[in-house]
Amino acid sequence: MYDETVQDFLVEADGKLSDIEKFKNAQDMPNYAILVHSLKSDSKYLGMMDLADIAYKHEMASKENNVDFVNSNYDELMKLAKEKVEMLKKYIGN
């Protein structure tokens, strides 16, 4: 079951991360909040608590329309998310 969940996460990961960037660049905080909430939930379910924690901070900041926090901490979020995607690809054997 875990491996299937990892596969599902990986299928959606590139598109989700791309959309997160798109909404950040457009300063569309409501849609940004939705996607980082999803990233947080997926990460928590897969046991990637460090990514879940930072995604949660982004979720809360975007719900408060705190664009400064999102912009200042965006690179850290994306770096960690991409590292986790690569780690999961190796786990699955991709």
Chimera marker file (.cmm) of the C-alpha trace (Angstrom):
<marker_set name="trace">
<marker id="1" x="0.000" y="0.000" z="0.000" r="1" g="1" b="0" radius="0.5"/>
<marker id="2" x="2.813" y="2.417" z="0.877" r="1" g="1" b="0" radius="0.5"/>
<marker id="3" x="4.516" y="1.827" z="-2.480" r="1" g="1" b="0" radius="0.5"/>
<marker id="4" x="1.262" y="2.563" z="-4.326" r="1" g="1" b="0" radius="0.5"/>
<marker id="5" x="0.890" y="5.798" z="-2.391" r="1" g="1" b="0" radius="0.5"/>
<marker id="6" x="4.465" y="6.762" z="-3.260" r="1" g="1" b="0" radius="0.5"/>
<marker id="7" x="3.744" y="6.057" z="-6.934" r="1" g="1" b="0" radius="0.5"/>
<marker id="8" x="0.617" y="8.237" z="-6.810" r="1" g="1" b="0" radius="0.5"/>
<marker id="9" x="2.577" y="11.022" z="-5.128" r="1" g="1" b="0" radius="0.5"/>
<marker id="10" x="5.300" y="10.859" z="-7.788" r="1" g="1" b="0" radius="0.5"/>
<marker id="11" x="2.814" y="10.938" z="-10.659" r="1" g="1" b="0" radius="0.5"/>
<marker id="12" x="1.422" y="14.220" z="-9.351" r="1" g="1" b="0" radius="0.5"/>
<marker id="13" x="4.612" y="15.747" z="-7.911" r="1" g="1" b="0" radius="0.5"/>
<marker id="14" x="6.037" y="17.594" z="-10.921" r="1" g="1" b="0" radius="0.5"/>
<marker id="15" x="2.700" y="19.153" z="-11.842" r="1" g="1" b="0" radius="0.5"/>
<marker id="16" x="1.933" y="20.078" z="-8.252" r="1" g="1" b="0" radius="0.5"/>
<marker id="17" x="5.320" y="21.710" z="-7.716" r="1" g="1" b="0" radius="0.5"/>
<marker id="18" x="4.994" y="23.570" z="-10.996" r="1" g="1" b="0" radius="0.5"/>
<marker id="19" x="1.538" y="24.834" z="-10.023" r="1" g="1" b="0" radius="0.5"/>
<marker id="20" x="2.813" y="25.893" z="-6.596" r="1" g="1" b="0" radius="0.5"/>
<marker id="21" x="5.448" y="27.994" z="-8.359" r="1" g="1" b="0" radius="0.5"/>
<marker id="22" x="2.875" y="29.419" z="-10.768" r="1" g="1" b="0" radius="0.5"/>
<marker id="23" x="0.565" y="30.498" z="-7.944" r="1" g="1" b="0" radius="0.5"/>
<marker id="24" x="3.472" y="31.938" z="-5.941" r="1" g="1" b="0" radius="0.5"/>
<marker id="25" x="4.638" y="33.982" z="-8.906" r="1" g="1" b="0" radius="0.5"/>
<marker id="26" x="1.091" y="35.252" z="-9.496" r="1" g="1" b="0" radius="0.5"/>
<marker id="27" x="0.750" y="35.990" z="-5.751" r="1" g="1" b="0" radius="0.5"/>
<marker id="28" x="-2.419" y="33.874" z="-5.826" r="1" g="1" b="0" radius="0.5"/>
<marker id="29" x="-2.350" y="32.984" z="-2.155" r="1" g="1" b="0" radius="0.5"/>
<marker id="30" x="-5.725" y="31.156" z="-2.003" r="1" g="1" b="0" radius="0.5"/>
<marker id="31" x="-4.686" y="28.614" z="-4.647" r="1" g="1" b="0" radius="0.5"/>
<marker id="32" x="-1.132" y="28.489" z="-3.281" r="1" g="1" b="0" radius="0.5"/>
<marker id="33" x="-2.604" y="27.592" z="0.123" r="1" g="1" b="0" radius="0.5"/>
<marker id="34" x="-4.646" y="24.752" z="-1.383" r="1" g="1" b="0" radius="0.5"/>
<marker id="35" x="-1.618" y="23.175" z="-3.049" r="1" g="1" b="0" radius="0.5"/>
<marker id="36" x="0.785" y="23.523" z="-0.131" r="1" g="1" b="0" radius="0.5"/>
<marker id="37" x="-1.936" y="22.051" z="2.096" r="1" g="1" b="0" radius="0.5"/>
<marker id="38" x="-2.062" y="19.069" z="-0.255" r="1" g="1" b="0" radius="0.5"/>
<marker id="39" x="1.743" y="18.822" z="-0.250" r="1" g="1" b="0" radius="0.5"/>
<marker id="40" x="1.697" y="18.948" z="3.553" r="1" g="1" b="0" radius="0.5"/>
<marker id="41" x="-0.894" y="16.193" z="3.815" r="1" g="1" b="0" radius="0.5"/>
<marker id="42" x="0.844" y="13.932" z="1.303" r="1" g="1" b="0" radius="0.5"/>
<marker id="43" x="4.200" y="14.478" z="2.972" r="1" g="1" b="0" radius="0.5"/>
<marker id="44" x="2.843" y="13.720" z="6.419" r="1" g="1" b="0" radius="0.5"/>
<marker id="45" x="1.162" y="10.545" z="5.170" r="1" g="1" b="0" radius="0.5"/>
<marker id="46" x="4.419" y="9.376" z="3.588" r="1" g="1" b="0" radius="0.5"/>
<marker id="47" x="6.414" y="10.110" z="6.750" r="1" g="1" b="0" radius="0.5"/>
<marker id="48" x="8.303" y="13.137" z="5.417" r="1" g="1" b="0" radius="0.5"/>
<marker id="49" x="7.667" y="15.271" z="8.468" r="1" g="1" b="0" radius="0.5"/>
<marker id="50" x="10.293" y="17.907" z="7.653" r="1" g="1" b="0" radius="0.5"/>
<marker id="51" x="8.569" y="18.682" z="4.355" r="1" g="1" b="0" radius="0.5"/>
<marker id="52" x="5.142" y="18.558" z="6.010" r="1" g="1" b="0" radius="0.5"/>
<marker id="53" x="6.300" y="21.095" z="8.611" r="1" g="1" b="0" radius="0.5"/>
<marker id="54" x="7.584" y="23.637" z="6.122" r="1" g="1" b="0" radius="0.5"/>
<marker id="55" x="4.561" y="23.153" z="3.858" r="1" g="1" b="0" radius="0.5"/>
<marker id="56" x="2.347" y="23.821" z="6.886" r="1" g="1" b="0" radius="0.5"/>
<marker id="57" x="4.165" y="27.102" z="7.534" r="1" g="1" b="0" radius="0.5"/>
<marker id="58" x="3.593" y="28.085" z="3.913" r="1" g="1" b="0" radius="0.5"/>
<marker id="59" x="-0.053" y="27.077" z="4.159" r="1" g="1" b="0" radius="0.5"/>
<marker id="60" x="-0.619" y="29.250" z="7.228" r="1" g="1" b="0" radius="0.5"/>
<marker id="61" x="1.301" y="32.197" z="5.775" r="1" g="1" b="0" radius="0.5"/>
<marker id="62" x="-0.577" y="32.062" z="2.483" r="1" g="1" b="0" radius="0.5"/>
<marker id="63" x="-3.930" y="31.884" z="4.284" r="1" g="1" b="0" radius="0.5"/>
<marker id="64" x="-2.878" y="35.109" z="6.043" r="1" g="1" b="0" radius="0.5"/>
<marker id="65" x="-1.848" y="36.557" z="2.653" r="1" g="1" b="0" radius="0.5"/>
<marker id="66" x="1.730" y="36.834" z="3.943" r="1" g="1" b="0" radius="0.5"/>
<marker id="67" x="3.400" y="37.077" z="0.542" r="1" g="1" b="0" radius="0.5"/>
<marker id="68" x="6.677" y="38.202" z="2.143" r="1" g="1" b="0" radius="0.5"/>
<marker id="69" x="6.989" y="34.942" z="4.109" r="1" g="1" b="0" radius="0.5"/>
<marker id="70" x="6.096" y="32.861" z="1.065" r="1" g="1" b="0" radius="0.5"/>
<marker id="71" x="8.627" y="34.630" z="-1.142" r="1" g="1" b="0" radius="0.5"/>
<marker id="72" x="11.371" y="34.611" z="1.499" r="1" g="1" b="0" radius="0.5"/>
<marker id="73" x="11.006" y="30.911" z="2.299" r="1" g="1" b="0" radius="0.5"/>
<marker id="74" x="9.950" y="29.545" z="-1.080" r="1" g="1" b="0" radius="0.5"/>
<marker id="75" x="13.387" y="28.322" z="-2.171" r="1" g="1" b="0" radius="0.5"/>
<marker id="76" x="13.749" y="26.262" z="1.015" r="1" g="1" b="0" radius="0.5"/>
<marker id="77" x="10.342" y="24.637" z="0.437" r="1" g="1" b="0" radius="0.5"/>
<marker id="78" x="11.058" y="23.768" z="-3.176" r="1" g="1" b="0" radius="0.5"/>
<marker id="79" x="14.585" y="22.502" z="-2.497" r="1" g="1" b="0" radius="0.5"/>
<marker id="80" x="13.301" y="20.123" z="0.164" r="1" g="1" b="0" radius="0.5"/>
<marker id="81" x="10.321" y="19.037" z="-1.934" r="1" g="1" b="0" radius="0.5"/>
<marker id="82" x="12.543" y="18.229" z="-4.907" r="1" g="1" b="0" radius="0.5"/>
<marker id="83" x="14.973" y="16.325" z="-2.678" r="1" g="1" b="0" radius="0.5"/>
<marker id="84" x="12.095" y="14.232" z="-1.347" r="1" g="1" b="0" radius="0.5"/>
<marker id="85" x="10.803" y="13.533" z="-4.855" r="1" g="1" b="0" radius="0.5"/>
<marker id="86" x="14.255" y="12.303" z="-5.878" r="1" g="1" b="0" radius="0.5"/>
<marker id="87" x="14.532" y="10.198" z="-2.730" r="1" g="1" b="0" radius="0.5"/>
<marker id="88" x="11.170" y="8.558" z="-3.439" r="1" g="1" b="0" radius="0.5"/>
<marker id="89" x="12.116" y="7.912" z="-7.066" r="1" g="1" b="0" radius="0.5"/>
<marker id="90" x="15.180" y="6.031" z="-5.846" r="1" g="1" b="0" radius="0.5"/>
<marker id="91" x="13.058" y="4.141" z="-3.317" r="1" g="1" b="0" radius="0.5"/>
<marker id="92" x="10.658" y="3.028" z="-6.058" r="1" g="1" b="0" radius="0.5"/>
<marker id="93" x="13.501" y="2.355" z="-8.476" r="1" g="1" b="0" radius="0.5"/>
<marker id="94" x="12.888" y="5.121" z="-11.029" r="1" g="1" b="0" radius="0.5"/>
<link id1="1" id2="2" r="1" g="1" b="0" radius="0.2"/>
<link id1="2" id2="3" r="1" g="1" b="0" radius="0.2"/>
<link id1="3" id2="4" r="1" g="1" b="0" radius="0.2"/>
<link id1="4" id2="5" r="1" g="1" b="0" radius="0.2"/>
<link id1="5" id2="6" r="1" g="1" b="0" radius="0.2"/>
<link id1="6" id2="7" r="1" g="1" b="0" radius="0.2"/>
<link id1="7" id2="8" r="1" g="1" b="0" radius="0.2"/>
<link id1="8" id2="9" r="1" g="1" b="0" radius="0.2"/>
<link id1="9" id2="10" r="1" g="1" b="0" radius="0.2"/>
<link id1="10" id2="11" r="1" g="1" b="0" radius="0.2"/>
<link id1="11" id2="12" r="1" g="1" b="0" radius="0.2"/>
<link id1="12" id2="13" r="1" g="1" b="0" radius="0.2"/>
<link id1="13" id2="14" r="1" g="1" b="0" radius="0.2"/>
<link id1="14" id2="15" r="1" g="1" b="0" radius="0.2"/>
<link id1="15" id2="16" r="1" g="1" b="0" radius="0.2"/>
<link id1="16" id2="17" r="1" g="1" b="0" radius="0.2"/>
<link id1="17" id2="18" r="1" g="1" b="0" radius="0.2"/>
<link id1="18" id2="19" r="1" g="1" b="0" radius="0.2"/>
<link id1="19" id2="20" r="1" g="1" b="0" radius="0.2"/>
<link id1="20" id2="21" r="1" g="1" b="0" radius="0.2"/>
<link id1="21" id2="22" r="1" g="1" b="0" radius="0.2"/>
<link id1="22" id2="23" r="1" g="1" b="0" radius="0.2"/>
<link id1="23" id2="24" r="1" g="1" b="0" radius="0.2"/>
<link id1="24" id2="25" r="1" g="1" b="0" radius="0.2"/>
<link id1="25" id2="26" r="1" g="1" b="0" radius="0.2"/>
<link id1="26" id2="27" r="1" g="1" b="0" radius="0.2"/>
<link id1="27" id2="28" r="1" g="1" b="0" radius="0.2"/>
<link id1="28" id2="29" r="1" g="1" b="0" radius="0.2"/>
<link id1="29" id2="30" r="1" g="1" b="0" radius="0.2"/>
<link id1="30" id2="31" r="1" g="1" b="0" radius="0.2"/>
<link id1="31" id2="32" r="1" g="1" b="0" radius="0.2"/>
<link id1="32" id2="33" r="1" g="1" b="0" radius="0.2"/>
<link id1="33" id2="34" r="1" g="1" b="0" radius="0.2"/>
<link id1="34" id2="35" r="1" g="1" b="0" radius="0.2"/>
<link id1="35" id2="36" r="1" g="1" b="0" radius="0.2"/>
<link id1="36" id2="37" r="1" g="1" b="0" radius="0.2"/>
<link id1="37" id2="38" r="1" g="1" b="0" radius="0.2"/>
<link id1="38" id2="39" r="1" g="1" b="0" radius="0.2"/>
<link id1="39" id2="40" r="1" g="1" b="0" radius="0.2"/>
<link id1="40" id2="41" r="1" g="1" b="0" radius="0.2"/>
<link id1="41" id2="42" r="1" g="1" b="0" radius="0.2"/>
<link id1="42" id2="43" r="1" g="1" b="0" radius="0.2"/>
<link id1="43" id2="44" r="1" g="1" b="0" radius="0.2"/>
<link id1="44" id2="45" r="1" g="1" b="0" radius="0.2"/>
<link id1="45" id2="46" r="1" g="1" b="0" radius="0.2"/>
<link id1="46" id2="47" r="1" g="1" b="0" radius="0.2"/>
<link id1="47" id2="48" r="1" g="1" b="0" radius="0.2"/>
<link id1="48" id2="49" r="1" g="1" b="0" radius="0.2"/>
<link id1="49" id2="50" r="1" g="1" b="0" radius="0.2"/>
<link id1="50" id2="51" r="1" g="1" b="0" radius="0.2"/>
<link id1="51" id2="52" r="1" g="1" b="0" radius="0.2"/>
<link id1="52" id2="53" r="1" g="1" b="0" radius="0.2"/>
<link id1="53" id2="54" r="1" g="1" b="0" radius="0.2"/>
<link id1="54" id2="55" r="1" g="1" b="0" radius="0.2"/>
<link id1="55" id2="56" r="1" g="1" b="0" radius="0.2"/>
<link id1="56" id2="57" r="1" g="1" b="0" radius="0.2"/>
<link id1="57" id2="58" r="1" g="1" b="0" radius="0.2"/>
<link id1="58" id2="59" r="1" g="1" b="0" radius="0.2"/>
<link id1="59" id2="60" r="1" g="1" b="0" radius="0.2"/>
<link id1="60" id2="61" r="1" g="1" b="0" radius="0.2"/>
<link id1="61" id2="62" r="1" g="1" b="0" radius="0.2"/>
<link id1="62" id2="63" r="1" g="1" b="0" radius="0.2"/>
<link id1="63" id2="64" r="1" g="1" b="0" radius="0.2"/>
<link id1="64" id2="65" r="1" g="1" b="0" radius="0.2"/>
<link id1="65" id2="66" r="1" g="1" b="0" radius="0.2"/>
<link id1="66" id2="67" r="1" g="1" b="0" radius="0.2"/>
<link id1="67" id2="68" r="1" g="1" b="0" radius="0.2"/>
<link id1="68" id2="69" r="1" g="1" b="0" radius="0.2"/>
<link id1="69" id2="70" r="1" g="1" b="0" radius="0.2"/>
<link id1="70" id2="71" r="1" g="1" b="0" radius="0.2"/>
<link id1="71" id2="72" r="1" g="1" b="0" radius="0.2"/>
<link id1="72" id2="73" r="1" g="1" b="0" radius="0.2"/>
<link id1="73" id2="74" r="1" g="1" b="0" radius="0.2"/>
<link id1="74" id2="75" r="1" g="1" b="0" radius="0.2"/>
<link id1="75" id2="76" r="1" g="1" b="0" radius="0.2"/>
<link id1="76" id2="77" r="1" g="1" b="0" radius="0.2"/>
<link id1="77" id2="78" r="1" g="1" b="0" radius="0.2"/>
<link id1="78" id2="79" r="1" g="1" b="0" radius="0.2"/>
<link id1="79" id2="80" r="1" g="1" b="0" radius="0.2"/>
<link id1="80" id2="81" r="1" g="1" b="0" radius="0.2"/>
<link id1="81" id2="82" r="1" g="1" b="0" radius="0.2"/>
<link id1="82" id2="83" r="1" g="1" b="0" radius="0.2"/>
<link id1="83" id2="84" r="1" g="1" b="0" radius="0.2"/>
<link id1="84" id2="85" r="1" g="1" b="0" radius="0.2"/>
<link id1="85" id2="86" r="1" g="1" b="0" radius="0.2"/>
<link id1="86" id2="87" r="1" g="1" b="0" radius="0.2"/>
<link id1="87" id2="88" r="1" g="1" b="0" radius="0.2"/>
<link id1="88" id2="89" r="1" g="1" b="0" radius="0.2"/>
<link id1="89" id2="90" r="1" g="1" b="0" radius="0.2"/>
<link id1="90" id2="91" r="1" g="1" b="0" radius="0.2"/>
<link id1="91" id2="92" r="1" g="1" b="0" radius="0.2"/>
<link id1="92" id2="93" r="1" g="1" b="0" radius="0.2"/>
<link id1="93" id2="94" r="1" g="1" b="0" radius="0.2"/>
</marker_set>
